[in-house]
């Protein structure tokens, strides 16, 4: 590895998945504004929207998204342009 290009301020950080409240601790250099206490130790806290514990690729569960309303809205706006 090249010297002087890698950060040297790695520390334990808690990443919290906001969709299912799952948390995991890993080493990172990310700046965090919040902290959390786990087992008497205070860690920096980073909130994420999705992680491997909630992503459909890893869980095998697909989330149902209401696209029918979006399609109807699109068709009402742009669907009749070619019919004249």
PDB file of N, CA, C and O in Angstrom:
ATOM      1  N   UNK A   1       0.840  -1.189   0.000  1.00  0.00           N
ATOM      2  CA  UNK A   1       0.000   0.000   0.000  1.00  0.00           C
ATOM      3  C   UNK A   1       0.878   1.242   0.000  1.00  0.00           C
ATOM      4  O   UNK A   1       1.973   1.249   0.562  1.00  0.00           O
ATOM      5  N   UNK A   2       0.381   2.281  -0.634  1.00  0.00           N
ATOM      6  CA  UNK A   2       1.109   3.541  -0.636  1.00  0.00           C
ATOM      7  C   UNK A   2       0.990   4.204   0.725  1.00  0.00           C
ATOM      8  O   UNK A   2      -0.048   4.121   1.383  1.00  0.00           O
ATOM      9  N   UNK A   3       2.037   4.845   1.128  1.00  0.00           N
ATOM     10  CA  UNK A   3       2.037   5.531   2.419  1.00  0.00           C
ATOM     11  C   UNK A   3       1.483   6.940   2.257  1.00  0.00           C
ATOM     12  O   UNK A   3       1.705   7.596   1.239  1.00  0.00           O
ATOM     13  N   UNK A   4       0.754   7.398   3.284  1.00  0.00           N
ATOM     14  CA  UNK A   4       0.264   8.762   3.322  1.00  0.00           C
ATOM     15  C   UNK A   4      -1.035   9.034   2.584  1.00  0.00           C
ATOM     16  O   UNK A   4      -1.482  10.180   2.554  1.00  0.00           O
ATOM     17  N   UNK A   5      -1.659   8.026   1.987  1.00  0.00           N
ATOM     18  CA  UNK A   5      -2.918   8.287   1.272  1.00  0.00           C
ATOM     19  C   UNK A   5      -4.140   7.747   2.025  1.00  0.00           C
ATOM     20  O   UNK A   5      -5.273   8.065   1.661  1.00  0.00           O
ATOM     21  N   UNK A   6      -3.932   6.956   3.043  1.00  0.00           N
ATOM     22  CA  UNK A   6      -5.045   6.373   3.792  1.00  0.00           C
ATOM     23  C   UNK A   6      -5.275   7.151   5.082  1.00  0.00           C
ATOM     24  O   UNK A   6      -4.313   7.547   5.740  1.00  0.00           O
ATOM     25  N   UNK A   7      -6.541   7.377   5.458  1.00  0.00           N
ATOM     26  CA  UNK A   7      -6.817   8.091   6.710  1.00  0.00           C
ATOM     27  C   UNK A   7      -6.388   7.251   7.904  1.00  0.00           C
ATOM     28  O   UNK A   7      -6.411   6.021   7.860  1.00  0.00           O
ATOM     29  N   UNK A   8      -6.002   7.930   8.954  1.00  0.00           N
ATOM     30  CA  UNK A   8      -5.553   7.206  10.144  1.00  0.00           C
ATOM     31  C   UNK A   8      -6.434   7.487  11.356  1.00  0.00           C
ATOM     32  O   UNK A   8      -6.027   7.220  12.487  1.00  0.00           O
ATOM     33  N   UNK A   9      -7.625   8.017  11.138  1.00  0.00           N
ATOM     34  CA  UNK A   9      -8.531   8.294  12.254  1.00  0.00           C
ATOM     35  C   UNK A   9      -9.717   7.325  12.292  1.00  0.00           C
ATOM     36  O   UNK A   9     -10.846   7.738  12.554  1.00  0.00           O
ATOM     37  N   UNK A  10      -9.466   6.053  12.034  1.00  0.00           N
ATOM     38  CA  UNK A  10     -10.514   5.037  12.133  1.00  0.00           C
ATOM     39  C   UNK A  10     -10.918   4.863  13.587  1.00  0.00           C
ATOM     40  O   UNK A  10     -10.068   4.836  14.477  1.00  0.00           O
ATOM     41  N   UNK A  11     -12.221   4.746  13.824  1.00  0.00           N
ATOM     42  CA  UNK A  11     -12.743   4.527  15.175  1.00  0.00           C
ATOM     43  C   UNK A  11     -14.049   3.752  15.054  1.00  0.00           C
ATOM     44  O   UNK A  11     -14.654   3.743  13.982  1.00  0.00           O
ATOM     45  N   UNK A  12     -14.498   3.105  16.121  1.00  0.00           N
ATOM     46  CA  UNK A  12     -15.789   2.399  16.073  1.00  0.00           C
ATOM     47  C   UNK A  12     -16.944   3.397  15.921  1.00  0.00           C
ATOM     48  O   UNK A  12     -16.997   4.413  16.615  1.00  0.00           O
ATOM     49  N   UNK A  13     -17.859   3.092  15.007  1.00  0.00           N
ATOM     50  CA  UNK A  13     -19.023   3.939  14.729  1.00  0.00           C
ATOM     51  C   UNK A  13     -20.246   3.043  14.652  1.00  0.00           C
ATOM     52  O   UNK A  13     -20.166   1.923  14.146  1.00  0.00           O
ATOM     53  N   UNK A  14     -21.380   3.526  15.152  1.00  0.00           N
ATOM     54  CA  UNK A  14     -22.644   2.788  15.078  1.00  0.00           C
ATOM     55  C   UNK A  14     -23.421   3.299  13.870  1.00  0.00           C
ATOM     56  O   UNK A  14     -23.642   4.502  13.729  1.00  0.00           O
ATOM     57  N   UNK A  15     -23.835   2.379  13.000  1.00  0.00           N
ATOM     58  CA  UNK A  15     -24.712   2.682  11.884  1.00  0.00           C
ATOM     59  C   UNK A  15     -26.087   2.131  12.230  1.00  0.00           C
ATOM     60  O   UNK A  15     -26.224   0.952  12.554  1.00  0.00           O
ATOM     61  N   UNK A  16     -27.115   2.993  12.161  1.00  0.00           N
ATOM     62  CA  UNK A  16     -28.476   2.597  12.525  1.00  0.00           C
ATOM     63  C   UNK A  16     -29.363   2.667  11.290  1.00  0.00           C
ATOM     64  O   UNK A  16     -29.491   3.716  10.659  1.00  0.00           O
ATOM     65  N   UNK A  17     -29.969   1.542  10.958  1.00  0.00           N
ATOM     66  CA  UNK A  17     -30.910   1.458   9.846  1.00  0.00           C
ATOM     67  C   UNK A  17     -32.247   2.002  10.331  1.00  0.00           C
ATOM     68  O   UNK A  17     -32.856   1.437  11.240  1.00  0.00           O
ATOM     69  N   UNK A  18     -32.706   3.096   9.729  1.00  0.00           N
ATOM     70  CA  UNK A  18     -33.925   3.751  10.203  1.00  0.00           C
ATOM     71  C   UNK A  18     -35.195   3.014   9.793  1.00  0.00           C
ATOM     72  O   UNK A  18     -36.252   3.267  10.372  1.00  0.00           O
ATOM     73  N   UNK A  19     -35.131   2.118   8.821  1.00  0.00           N
ATOM     74  CA  UNK A  19     -36.340   1.416   8.391  1.00  0.00           C
ATOM     75  C   UNK A  19     -36.705   0.265   9.316  1.00  0.00           C
ATOM     76  O   UNK A  19     -37.883  -0.074   9.434  1.00  0.00           O
ATOM     77  N   UNK A  20     -35.717  -0.346   9.978  1.00  0.00           N
ATOM     78  CA  UNK A  20     -36.040  -1.451  10.888  1.00  0.00           C
ATOM     79  C   UNK A  20     -35.339  -1.347  12.239  1.00  0.00           C
ATOM     80  O   UNK A  20     -35.364  -2.295  13.024  1.00  0.00           O
ATOM     81  N   UNK A  21     -34.712  -0.199  12.516  1.00  0.00           N
ATOM     82  CA  UNK A  21     -34.074   0.083  13.805  1.00  0.00           C
ATOM     83  C   UNK A  21     -32.902  -0.849  14.132  1.00  0.00           C
ATOM     84  O   UNK A  21     -32.495  -0.935  15.290  1.00  0.00           O
ATOM     85  N   UNK A  22     -32.365  -1.533  13.148  1.00  0.00           N
ATOM     86  CA  UNK A  22     -31.228  -2.416  13.366  1.00  0.00           C
ATOM     87  C   UNK A  22     -29.954  -1.578  13.448  1.00  0.00           C
ATOM     88  O   UNK A  22     -29.804  -0.603  12.713  1.00  0.00           O
ATOM     89  N   UNK A  23     -29.034  -1.956  14.340  1.00  0.00           N
ATOM     90  CA  UNK A  23     -27.782  -1.224  14.511  1.00  0.00           C
ATOM     91  C   UNK A  23     -26.604  -2.181  14.411  1.00  0.00           C
ATOM     92  O   UNK A  23     -26.699  -3.341  14.813  1.00  0.00           O
ATOM     93  N   UNK A  24     -25.492  -1.691  13.871  1.00  0.00           N
ATOM     94  CA  UNK A  24     -24.263  -2.466  13.871  1.00  0.00           C
ATOM     95  C   UNK A  24     -23.084  -1.522  14.052  1.00  0.00           C
ATOM     96  O   UNK A  24     -23.133  -0.356  13.660  1.00  0.00           O
ATOM     97  N   UNK A  25     -22.034  -2.046  14.648  1.00  0.00           N
ATOM     98  CA  UNK A  25     -20.833  -1.274  14.951  1.00  0.00           C
ATOM     99  C   UNK A  25     -19.723  -1.720  14.011  1.00  0.00           C
ATOM    100  O   UNK A  25     -19.460  -2.913  13.854  1.00  0.00           O
ATOM    101  N   UNK A  26     -19.084  -0.745  13.395  1.00  0.00           N
ATOM    102  CA  UNK A  26     -17.955  -1.020  12.524  1.00  0.00           C
ATOM    103  C   UNK A  26     -16.989   0.149  12.615  1.00  0.00           C
ATOM    104  O   UNK A  26     -17.325   1.200  13.161  1.00  0.00           O
ATOM    105  N   UNK A  27     -15.798  -0.033  12.084  1.00  0.00           N
ATOM    106  CA  UNK A  27     -14.815   1.045  12.119  1.00  0.00           C
ATOM    107  C   UNK A  27     -14.996   1.928  10.895  1.00  0.00           C
ATOM    108  O   UNK A  27     -15.199   1.436   9.784  1.00  0.00           O
ATOM    109  N   UNK A  28     -14.918   3.254  11.112  1.00  0.00           N
ATOM    110  CA  UNK A  28     -15.123   4.197  10.024  1.00  0.00           C
ATOM    111  C   UNK A  28     -14.451   5.522  10.341  1.00  0.00           C
ATOM    112  O   UNK A  28     -14.071   5.784  11.482  1.00  0.00           O
ATOM    113  N   UNK A  29     -14.308   6.355   9.312  1.00  0.00           N
ATOM    114  CA  UNK A  29     -13.774   7.707   9.489  1.00  0.00           C
ATOM    115  C   UNK A  29     -14.851   8.759   9.287  1.00  0.00           C
ATOM    116  O   UNK A  29     -14.543   9.951   9.279  1.00  0.00           O
ATOM    117  N   UNK A  30     -16.104   8.354   9.125  1.00  0.00           N
ATOM    118  CA  UNK A  30     -17.198   9.276   8.835  1.00  0.00           C
ATOM    119  C   UNK A  30     -17.426  10.223  10.013  1.00  0.00           C
ATOM    120  O   UNK A  30     -17.284   9.843  11.175  1.00  0.00           O
ATOM    121  N   UNK A  31     -17.787  11.478   9.679  1.00  0.00           N
ATOM    122  CA  UNK A  31     -18.110  12.455  10.705  1.00  0.00           C
ATOM    123  C   UNK A  31     -19.560  12.265  11.123  1.00  0.00           C
ATOM    124  O   UNK A  31     -20.449  12.169  10.277  1.00  0.00           O
ATOM    125  N   UNK A  32     -19.796  12.210  12.428  1.00  0.00           N
ATOM    126  CA  UNK A  32     -21.144  12.008  12.948  1.00  0.00           C
ATOM    127  C   UNK A  32     -21.494  13.146  13.896  1.00  0.00           C
ATOM    128  O   UNK A  32     -20.661  13.598  14.681  1.00  0.00           O
ATOM    129  N   UNK A  33     -22.741  13.601  13.812  1.00  0.00           N
ATOM    130  CA  UNK A  33     -23.200  14.693  14.675  1.00  0.00           C
ATOM    131  C   UNK A  33     -23.864  14.182  15.940  1.00  0.00           C
ATOM    132  O   UNK A  33     -23.968  14.914  16.925  1.00  0.00           O
ATOM    133  N   UNK A  34     -24.314  12.938  15.927  1.00  0.00           N
ATOM    134  CA  UNK A  34     -25.018  12.375  17.074  1.00  0.00           C
ATOM    135  C   UNK A  34     -24.192  11.261  17.692  1.00  0.00           C
ATOM    136  O   UNK A  34     -23.291  10.712  17.059  1.00  0.00           O
ATOM    137  N   UNK A  35     -24.512  10.934  18.940  1.00  0.00           N
ATOM    138  CA  UNK A  35     -23.853   9.824  19.628  1.00  0.00           C
ATOM    139  C   UNK A  35     -24.921   8.920  20.231  1.00  0.00           C
ATOM    140  O   UNK A  35     -26.071   9.320  20.411  1.00  0.00           O
ATOM    141  N   UNK A  36     -24.514   7.696  20.539  1.00  0.00           N
ATOM    142  CA  UNK A  36     -25.402   6.736  21.172  1.00  0.00           C
ATOM    143  C   UNK A  36     -24.579   5.918  22.160  1.00  0.00           C
ATOM    144  O   UNK A  36     -23.393   5.668  21.943  1.00  0.00           O
ATOM    145  N   UNK A  37     -25.220   5.509  23.238  1.00  0.00           N
ATOM    146  CA  UNK A  37     -24.534   4.704  24.244  1.00  0.00           C
ATOM    147  C   UNK A  37     -25.012   3.260  24.149  1.00  0.00           C
ATOM    148  O   UNK A  37     -26.207   2.978  24.245  1.00  0.00           O
ATOM    149  N   UNK A  38     -24.062   2.354  23.959  1.00  0.00           N
ATOM    150  CA  UNK A  38     -24.359   0.926  23.887  1.00  0.00           C
ATOM    151  C   UNK A  38     -23.449   0.217  24.867  1.00  0.00           C
ATOM    152  O   UNK A  38     -22.226   0.330  24.780  1.00  0.00           O
ATOM    153  N   UNK A  39     -24.039  -0.514  25.799  1.00  0.00           N
ATOM    154  CA  UNK A  39     -23.299  -1.262  26.824  1.00  0.00           C
ATOM    155  C   UNK A  39     -22.320  -0.380  27.583  1.00  0.00           C
ATOM    156  O   UNK A  39     -21.211  -0.809  27.905  1.00  0.00           O
ATOM    157  N   UNK A  40     -22.726   0.848  27.869  1.00  0.00           N
ATOM    158  CA  UNK A  40     -21.901   1.756  28.652  1.00  0.00           C
ATOM    159  C   UNK A  40     -20.807   2.465  27.874  1.00  0.00           C
ATOM    160  O   UNK A  40     -20.018   3.204  28.463  1.00  0.00           O
ATOM    161  N   UNK A  41     -20.740   2.262  26.584  1.00  0.00           N
ATOM    162  CA  UNK A  41     -19.726   2.912  25.740  1.00  0.00           C
ATOM    163  C   UNK A  41     -20.447   3.865  24.787  1.00  0.00           C
ATOM    164  O   UNK A  41     -21.452   3.495  24.180  1.00  0.00           O
ATOM    165  N   UNK A  42     -19.942   5.076  24.655  1.00  0.00           N
ATOM    166  CA  UNK A  42     -20.535   6.068  23.768  1.00  0.00           C
ATOM    167  C   UNK A  42     -19.846   6.018  22.410  1.00  0.00           C
ATOM    168  O   UNK A  42     -18.622   6.108  22.308  1.00  0.00           O
ATOM    169  N   UNK A  43     -20.666   5.871  21.368  1.00  0.00           N
ATOM    170  CA  UNK A  43     -20.172   5.788  19.994  1.00  0.00           C
ATOM    171  C   UNK A  43     -20.783   6.910  19.160  1.00  0.00           C
ATOM    172  O   UNK A  43     -21.877   7.378  19.478  1.00  0.00           O
ATOM    173  N   UNK A  44     -20.106   7.353  18.104  1.00  0.00           N
ATOM    174  CA  UNK A  44     -20.752   8.242  17.131  1.00  0.00           C
ATOM    175  C   UNK A  44     -21.855   7.471  16.407  1.00  0.00           C
ATOM    176  O   UNK A  44     -21.708   6.279  16.139  1.00  0.00           O
ATOM    177  N   UNK A  45     -22.956   8.148  16.091  1.00  0.00           N
ATOM    178  CA  UNK A  45     -24.116   7.504  15.456  1.00  0.00           C
ATOM    179  C   UNK A  45     -24.331   8.071  14.067  1.00  0.00           C
ATOM    180  O   UNK A  45     -24.378   9.287  13.882  1.00  0.00           O
ATOM    181  N   UNK A  46     -24.464   7.172  13.077  1.00  0.00           N
ATOM    182  CA  UNK A  46     -24.785   7.552  11.700  1.00  0.00           C
ATOM    183  C   UNK A  46     -26.075   6.838  11.334  1.00  0.00           C
ATOM    184  O   UNK A  46     -26.165   5.613  11.416  1.00  0.00           O
ATOM    185  N   UNK A  47     -27.082   7.623  10.927  1.00  0.00           N
ATOM    186  CA  UNK A  47     -28.373   7.058  10.548  1.00  0.00           C
ATOM    187  C   UNK A  47     -28.400   6.847   9.042  1.00  0.00           C
ATOM    188  O   UNK A  47     -28.074   7.752   8.274  1.00  0.00           O
ATOM    189  N   UNK A  48     -28.791   5.641   8.624  1.00  0.00           N
ATOM    190  CA  UNK A  48     -28.894   5.306   7.205  1.00  0.00           C
ATOM    191  C   UNK A  48     -30.324   4.878   6.897  1.00  0.00           C
ATOM    192  O   UNK A  48     -31.021   4.355   7.766  1.00  0.00           O
ATOM    193  N   UNK A  49     -30.754   5.099   5.668  1.00  0.00           N
ATOM    194  CA  UNK A  49     -32.115   4.747   5.262  1.00  0.00           C
ATOM    195  C   UNK A  49     -32.271   3.260   4.985  1.00  0.00           C
ATOM    196  O   UNK A  49     -33.335   2.693   5.231  1.00  0.00           O
ATOM    197  N   UNK A  50     -31.232   2.629   4.481  1.00  0.00           N
ATOM    198  CA  UNK A  50     -31.321   1.220   4.106  1.00  0.00           C
ATOM    199  C   UNK A  50     -29.965   0.564   4.329  1.00  0.00           C
ATOM    200  O   UNK A  50     -28.923   1.183   4.116  1.00  0.00           O
ATOM    201  N   UNK A  51     -29.989  -0.672   4.754  1.00  0.00           N
ATOM    202  CA  UNK A  51     -28.755  -1.434   4.956  1.00  0.00           C
ATOM    203  C   UNK A  51     -29.001  -2.864   4.485  1.00  0.00           C
ATOM    204  O   UNK A  51     -30.059  -3.167   3.934  1.00  0.00           O
ATOM    205  N   UNK A  52     -28.041  -3.725   4.699  1.00  0.00           N
ATOM    206  CA  UNK A  52     -28.196  -5.112   4.257  1.00  0.00           C
ATOM    207  C   UNK A  52     -29.299  -5.842   5.026  1.00  0.00           C
ATOM    208  O   UNK A  52     -29.797  -6.864   4.552  1.00  0.00           O
ATOM    209  N   UNK A  53     -29.690  -5.345   6.197  1.00  0.00           N
ATOM    210  CA  UNK A  53     -30.759  -5.996   6.954  1.00  0.00           C
ATOM    211  C   UNK A  53     -32.151  -5.602   6.473  1.00  0.00           C
ATOM    212  O   UNK A  53     -33.138  -6.226   6.864  1.00  0.00           O
ATOM    213  N   UNK A  54     -32.242  -4.565   5.621  1.00  0.00           N
ATOM    214  CA  UNK A  54     -33.558  -4.164   5.136  1.00  0.00           C
ATOM    215  C   UNK A  54     -33.640  -4.081   3.609  1.00  0.00           C
ATOM    216  O   UNK A  54     -34.726  -3.853   3.075  1.00  0.00           O
ATOM    217  N   UNK A  55     -32.545  -4.255   2.903  1.00  0.00           N
ATOM    218  CA  UNK A  55     -32.553  -4.163   1.441  1.00  0.00           C
ATOM    219  C   UNK A  55     -33.193  -5.418   0.850  1.00  0.00           C
ATOM    220  O   UNK A  55     -32.861  -6.528   1.265  1.00  0.00           O
ATOM    221  N   UNK A  56     -34.103  -5.262  -0.113  1.00  0.00           N
ATOM    222  CA  UNK A  56     -34.794  -6.423  -0.685  1.00  0.00           C
ATOM    223  C   UNK A  56     -33.863  -7.445  -1.324  1.00  0.00           C
ATOM    224  O   UNK A  56     -34.185  -8.633  -1.329  1.00  0.00           O
ATOM    225  N   UNK A  57     -32.736  -7.032  -1.856  1.00  0.00           N
ATOM    226  CA  UNK A  57     -31.802  -7.984  -2.460  1.00  0.00           C
ATOM    227  C   UNK A  57     -31.268  -8.963  -1.419  1.00  0.00           C
ATOM    228  O   UNK A  57     -31.134 -10.154  -1.702  1.00  0.00           O
ATOM    229  N   UNK A  58     -30.967  -8.479  -0.229  1.00  0.00           N
ATOM    230  CA  UNK A  58     -30.403  -9.339   0.818  1.00  0.00           C
ATOM    231  C   UNK A  58     -31.469 -10.072   1.620  1.00  0.00           C
ATOM    232  O   UNK A  58     -31.224 -11.175   2.109  1.00  0.00           O
ATOM    233  N   UNK A  59     -32.651  -9.472   1.760  1.00  0.00           N
ATOM    234  CA  UNK A  59     -33.689 -10.103   2.568  1.00  0.00           C
ATOM    235  C   UNK A  59     -34.569 -11.038   1.760  1.00  0.00           C
ATOM    236  O   UNK A  59     -35.183 -11.944   2.323  1.00  0.00           O
ATOM    237  N   UNK A  60     -34.643 -10.837   0.441  1.00  0.00           N
ATOM    238  CA  UNK A  60     -35.493 -11.665  -0.398  1.00  0.00           C
ATOM    239  C   UNK A  60     -36.938 -11.239  -0.385  1.00  0.00           C
ATOM    240  O   UNK A  60     -37.783 -11.905  -0.984  1.00  0.00           O
ATOM    241  N   UNK A  61     -37.245 -10.141   0.285  1.00  0.00           N
ATOM    242  CA  UNK A  61     -38.612  -9.639   0.353  1.00  0.00           C
ATOM    243  C   UNK A  61     -38.700  -8.353  -0.454  1.00  0.00           C
ATOM    244  O   UNK A  61     -37.912  -7.428  -0.251  1.00  0.00           O
ATOM    245  N   UNK A  62     -39.642  -8.298  -1.352  1.00  0.00           N
ATOM    246  CA  UNK A  62     -39.837  -7.102  -2.158  1.00  0.00           C
ATOM    247  C   UNK A  62     -40.826  -6.189  -1.451  1.00  0.00           C
ATOM    248  O   UNK A  62     -41.834  -6.654  -0.917  1.00  0.00           O
ATOM    249  N   UNK A  63     -40.545  -4.906  -1.446  1.00  0.00           N
ATOM    250  CA  UNK A  63     -41.473  -3.943  -0.874  1.00  0.00           C
ATOM    251  C   UNK A  63     -42.494  -3.562  -1.931  1.00  0.00           C
ATOM    252  O   UNK A  63     -42.152  -3.354  -3.095  1.00  0.00           O
ATOM    253  N   UNK A  64     -43.739  -3.474  -1.520  1.00  0.00           N
ATOM    254  CA  UNK A  64     -44.812  -3.097  -2.424  1.00  0.00           C
ATOM    255  C   UNK A  64     -44.836  -1.577  -2.549  1.00  0.00           C
ATOM    256  O   UNK A  64     -45.007  -0.867  -1.559  1.00  0.00           O
ATOM    257  N   UNK A  65     -44.666  -1.092  -3.760  1.00  0.00           N
ATOM    258  CA  UNK A  65     -44.674   0.339  -4.024  1.00  0.00           C
ATOM    259  C   UNK A  65     -45.919   0.661  -4.824  1.00  0.00           C
ATOM    260  O   UNK A  65     -46.223  -0.022  -5.802  1.00  0.00           O
ATOM    261  N   UNK A  66     -46.634   1.680  -4.426  1.00  0.00           N
ATOM    262  CA  UNK A  66     -47.863   2.080  -5.109  1.00  0.00           C
ATOM    263  C   UNK A  66     -47.511   2.831  -6.379  1.00  0.00           C
ATOM    264  O   UNK A  66     -47.347   4.051  -6.364  1.00  0.00           O
ATOM    265  N   UNK A  67     -47.393   2.089  -7.492  1.00  0.00           N
ATOM    266  CA  UNK A  67     -47.066   2.726  -8.764  1.00  0.00           C
ATOM    267  C   UNK A  67     -48.315   2.984  -9.590  1.00  0.00           C
ATOM    268  O   UNK A  67     -48.259   3.725 -10.572  1.00  0.00           O
ATOM    269  N   UNK A  68     -49.435   2.395  -9.217  1.00  0.00           N
ATOM    270  CA  UNK A  68     -50.659   2.588 -10.001  1.00  0.00           C
ATOM    271  C   UNK A  68     -51.058   4.057 -10.007  1.00  0.00           C
ATOM    272  O   UNK A  68     -51.466   4.574 -11.047  1.00  0.00           O
ATOM    273  N   UNK A  69     -50.953   4.724  -8.901  1.00  0.00           N
ATOM    274  CA  UNK A  69     -51.273   6.142  -8.843  1.00  0.00           C
ATOM    275  C   UNK A  69     -50.335   6.964  -9.694  1.00  0.00           C
ATOM    276  O   UNK A  69     -50.758   7.929 -10.332  1.00  0.00           O
ATOM    277  N   UNK A  70     -49.067   6.596  -9.714  1.00  0.00           N
ATOM    278  CA  UNK A  70     -48.091   7.320 -10.523  1.00  0.00           C
ATOM    279  C   UNK A  70     -48.346   7.110 -12.016  1.00  0.00           C
ATOM    280  O   UNK A  70     -48.238   8.049 -12.805  1.00  0.00           O
ATOM    281  N   UNK A  71     -48.682   5.882 -12.399  1.00  0.00           N
ATOM    282  CA  UNK A  71     -48.951   5.587 -13.805  1.00  0.00           C
ATOM    283  C   UNK A  71     -50.202   6.330 -14.262  1.00  0.00           C
ATOM    284  O   UNK A  71     -50.207   6.909 -15.349  1.00  0.00           O
ATOM    285  N   UNK A  72     -51.248   6.324 -13.465  1.00  0.00           N
ATOM    286  CA  UNK A  72     -52.471   7.035 -13.817  1.00  0.00           C
ATOM    287  C   UNK A  72     -52.223   8.533 -13.960  1.00  0.00           C
ATOM    288  O   UNK A  72     -52.756   9.171 -14.868  1.00  0.00           O
ATOM    289  N   UNK A  73     -51.433   9.080 -13.082  1.00  0.00           N
ATOM    290  CA  UNK A  73     -51.112  10.496 -13.146  1.00  0.00           C
ATOM    291  C   UNK A  73     -50.329  10.813 -14.423  1.00  0.00           C
ATOM    292  O   UNK A  73     -50.589  11.822 -15.079  1.00  0.00           O
ATOM    293  N   UNK A  74     -49.373   9.952 -14.773  1.00  0.00           N
ATOM    294  CA  UNK A  74     -48.597  10.143 -15.990  1.00  0.00           C
ATOM    295  C   UNK A  74     -49.492  10.065 -17.220  1.00  0.00           C
ATOM    296  O   UNK A  74     -49.395  10.905 -18.115  1.00  0.00           O
ATOM    297  N   UNK A  75     -50.364   9.058 -17.265  1.00  0.00           N
ATOM    298  CA  UNK A  75     -51.239   8.879 -18.423  1.00  0.00           C
ATOM    299  C   UNK A  75     -52.224  10.043 -18.562  1.00  0.00           C
ATOM    300  O   UNK A  75     -52.559  10.442 -19.677  1.00  0.00           O
ATOM    301  N   UNK A  76     -52.685  10.586 -17.435  1.00  0.00           N
ATOM    302  CA  UNK A  76     -53.605  11.716 -17.530  1.00  0.00           C
ATOM    303  C   UNK A  76     -52.896  12.962 -18.043  1.00  0.00           C
ATOM    304  O   UNK A  76     -53.523  13.801 -18.689  1.00  0.00           O
ATOM    305  N   UNK A  77     -51.630  13.096 -17.774  1.00  0.00           N
ATOM    306  CA  UNK A  77     -50.877  14.255 -18.252  1.00  0.00           C
ATOM    307  C   UNK A  77     -50.394  14.090 -19.692  1.00  0.00           C
ATOM    308  O   UNK A  77     -50.571  14.985 -20.518  1.00  0.00           O
ATOM    309  N   UNK A  78     -49.786  12.944 -19.988  1.00  0.00           N
ATOM    310  CA  UNK A  78     -49.078  12.776 -21.241  1.00  0.00           C
ATOM    311  C   UNK A  78     -49.633  11.660 -22.138  1.00  0.00           C
ATOM    312  O   UNK A  78     -49.163  11.504 -23.265  1.00  0.00           O
ATOM    313  N   UNK A  79     -50.580  10.910 -21.689  1.00  0.00           N
ATOM    314  CA  UNK A  79     -51.043   9.755 -22.431  1.00  0.00           C
ATOM    315  C   UNK A  79     -51.811  10.063 -23.691  1.00  0.00           C
ATOM    316  O   UNK A  79     -51.802   9.251 -24.616  1.00  0.00           O
ATOM    317  N   UNK A  80     -52.477  11.203 -23.770  1.00  0.00           N
ATOM    318  CA  UNK A  80     -53.339  11.526 -24.908  1.00  0.00           C
ATOM    319  C   UNK A  80     -52.664  12.433 -25.934  1.00  0.00           C
ATOM    320  O   UNK A  80     -53.365  13.020 -26.759  1.00  0.00           O
ATOM    321  N   UNK A  81     -51.387  12.569 -25.924  1.00  0.00           N
ATOM    322  CA  UNK A  81     -50.697  13.481 -26.844  1.00  0.00           C
ATOM    323  C   UNK A  81     -50.662  12.955 -28.274  1.00  0.00           C
ATOM    324  O   UNK A  81     -50.704  13.750 -29.213  1.00  0.00           O
ATOM    325  N   UNK A  82     -50.588  11.655 -28.466  1.00  0.00           N
ATOM    326  CA  UNK A  82     -50.499  11.091 -29.819  1.00  0.00           C
ATOM    327  C   UNK A  82     -51.871  10.858 -30.452  1.00  0.00           C
ATOM    328  O   UNK A  82     -51.941  10.569 -31.646  1.00  0.00           O
ATOM    329  N   UNK A  83     -52.943  10.971 -29.705  1.00  0.00           N
ATOM    330  CA  UNK A  83     -54.288  10.713 -30.221  1.00  0.00           C
ATOM    331  C   UNK A  83     -54.904  12.025 -30.697  1.00  0.00           C
ATOM    332  O   UNK A  83     -55.394  12.816 -29.891  1.00  0.00           O
ATOM    333  N   UNK A  84     -54.875  12.249 -32.003  1.00  0.00           N
ATOM    334  CA  UNK A  84     -55.506  13.445 -32.572  1.00  0.00           C
ATOM    335  C   UNK A  84     -56.147  13.134 -33.881  1.00  0.00           C
ATOM    336  O   UNK A  84     -56.728  14.018 -34.509  1.00  0.00           O
TER     337      UNK A  84
END
